């Protein structure tokens, strides 16, 4: 499968990540971007408007059951809680050459999507380093972060990786194509398990972890459990990977907040099941204790029930 040029992009999910990258693509060429949403969601978005860093965007919306030519590229940027519905919503737009990337947290979304539409459509991907905050339909960020993407192995770039690379260059979307994408996904998972969950428990913005060593130590304790599990799983991470994500945290807007903290603050269901829940499950599989994530899981679950 090869795409020489990406001219037709469908995006599902207009939260912090989805709206930010949709805006960059729209700025490059408004005609190539379409947002998939339900009629009710479309009406709500059109009424409220969508702004990214103060600039208004009039995106072209389509419903999941509209008849349209297949997409060249589909970007899924919903929360993991909505992934199963998202998979059904994109099915009608997947042609034989459609490439799909998932910017969801966790380490399993590609496999779940691939089970429904075929792994041959998937490139592995995630976003990192973004400090966007969403208030209603208004998105604000100081750091746009970058998209990490590729085939499982990128020692040599495939044609579709090259096509996406060209698109991101034209749209001024920062990106990285790592040699080993599976390892990169585990590194991002380790970062999320630490910073997302501890920030939600402490109700702390990034600045707390930049300034308070005790808060950062909690993040590192949760991350260490992922590092240990990664070795048992056959995708070994190293302490240099932890050092790398601490550098990312230190470069973020001190007033910025993780997605899980934002969820807790407004009473949305969190993604704790794909973070601590996955760590606990893997710990049982490999016979490795995960006391930090056991504790975070229970605290976050209790907090969600008492909103």
Secondary structure by P-SEA (a helix, b strand, c coil): cccccccbbbbccccaaaaaaaaaaaaaccccbbbbbcaaaaaaaaabbbbccccccbbbbbccccccccccbbbbbccccaaaaaaaaacccccccbbbbbccccccaaaaaaaacccccccccccccccccccccccccccbbbbbbbccccccccaaaaaaaaaaaaacbbbbbbccaaaaaaaaaaaaacaaaaaaaacccaaaaaccaaaaaaaaaaaaaaaaaaaaacccccaaaaaaaaaaaaacccccccaaaaaaaaccccccccaaaaaaaaaaaaccccaaaaaaaaaaaaaaaac
